[in-house]
Amino acid sequence: MKELTRPTIAHYDREAAGFRDGTRDHDVSQNYAAFLGAIEGPAPFTLLDFGCGPGRDLKYFSALGHQAVGLDGSAAFVGMASVDTGCAVLHQDFIALDLPTGHFDGVFANASLFHVPRPALPDVLTRLHRTLKPRGVLFSSNPRGDNQEGFSGERYGCYYNLETWRQLLASAGFTELHHYYRPPGLPCAQQPWLASVWRKL
Ligand SMILES: C[S@@+](CC[C@H](N)C(=O)[O-])C[C@H]1O[C@@H](n2cnc3c(N)ncnc32)[C@H](O)[C@@H]1O
């Protein structure tokens, strides 16, 4: 499986500065609201930004007073995110996760889980389920498709439809809270992103 994740991570390492500049101003407020709004109990929350990239969302969560931890496989992004946010950032490959049990109120996986090769996804989802506290929340947003997977240039990706995504998450023990397509305000055919919010019960 490493032969699929290594070139993807190497791509982000090479393109890290350009990616940071190109995505710094992306408006993901709809995703922040869906994620944080689903977490129960009093803030501040303990959050994992799974595939945090250069740290835009880590910065947002920690500015709200939450205890946010990043995780990324790209050494370049780990460096950028920790310097820019002051948060702890774990340097781990998605397919070799080492996470504490029952620790996080929420896991924010924005544009990251689609890079997990499909055979590895059940185990990754089970580990994310395990690292959440009871009733913890998983947010995911991924480019959608007809369940195809493969390399697009140097990056490996899997593109699920809603039905398959639901089956995968349910098998890992998650209950769906809601989903939506992005960007907002466009016809469905022009909304390539599937965002979904899940609870560990
Ligand atoms: C499309 S970027 C999204 C970054 C950030 N979440 C955002 O919304 O801007 C995908 C992220 O996943 C990370 N990534 C991809 N494959 C990975 C893997 N196998 N292990 C760890 N990180 C990986 C990349 O380094 C990158 O930061």
The ligand as a Tripos MOL2 file, in Angstrom:
@<TRIPOS>MOLECULE
LIG
   27    29     1     0     0
SMALL
NO_CHARGES

@<TRIPOS>ATOM
      1 C1         -5.9650   17.8840   -0.4500 C.3       1 LIG1
      2 S1         -4.8670   18.0620    0.9070 S.3       1 LIG1
      3 C2         -5.9590   18.7330    2.1610 C.3       1 LIG1
      4 C3         -5.2170   19.5270    3.2080 C.3       1 LIG1
      5 C4         -6.1220   20.2550    4.2250 C.3       1 LIG1
      6 N1         -6.9250   19.3380    4.9920 N.3       1 LIG1
      7 C5         -7.0140   21.2460    3.5190 C.2       1 LIG1
      8 O1         -8.2390   21.1370    3.5960 O.co2     1 LIG1
      9 O2         -6.4660   22.1590    2.8900 O.co2     1 LIG1
     10 C6         -4.6000   16.3760    1.4510 C.3       1 LIG1
     11 C7         -3.7190   16.2690    2.6740 C.3       1 LIG1
     12 O3         -3.5860   14.8870    3.0360 O.3       1 LIG1
     13 C8         -2.2150   14.5900    3.2550 C.3       1 LIG1
     14 N2         -2.0070   13.1840    2.8910 N.ar      1 LIG1
     15 C9         -2.2880   12.5870    1.7060 C.ar      1 LIG1
     16 N3         -2.0050   11.2690    1.7660 N.ar      1 LIG1
     17 C10        -1.5340   11.0380    3.0220 C.ar      1 LIG1
     18 C11        -1.1150    9.8730    3.7130 C.ar      1 LIG1
     19 N4         -1.0730    8.6640    3.1320 N.pl3     1 LIG1
     20 N5         -0.7270    9.9900    4.9930 N.ar      1 LIG1
     21 C12        -0.7390   11.1990    5.6260 C.ar      1 LIG1
     22 N6         -1.1260   12.3480    5.0200 N.ar      1 LIG1
     23 C13        -1.5280   12.2590    3.7310 C.ar      1 LIG1
     24 C14        -1.4620   15.5390    2.3620 C.3       1 LIG1
     25 O4         -0.1190   15.7140    2.7690 O.3       1 LIG1
     26 C15        -2.3170   16.7910    2.4560 C.3       1 LIG1
     27 O5         -1.9570   17.5810    3.5650 O.3       1 LIG1
@<TRIPOS>BOND
     1     1     2 1
     2     2     3 1
     3     2    10 1
     4     3     4 1
     5     4     5 1
     6     5     6 1
     7     5     7 1
     8     7     8 2
     9     7     9 1
    10    10    11 1
    11    11    12 1
    12    11    26 1
    13    12    13 1
    14    13    14 1
    15    13    24 1
    16    14    15 ar
    17    14    23 ar
    18    15    16 ar
    19    16    17 ar
    20    17    18 ar
    21    17    23 ar
    22    18    19 1
    23    18    20 ar
    24    20    21 ar
    25    21    22 ar
    26    22    23 ar
    27    24    25 1
    28    24    26 1
    29    26    27 1
@<TRIPOS>SUBSTRUCTURE
     1 LIG1         1 GROUP 0 **** ****
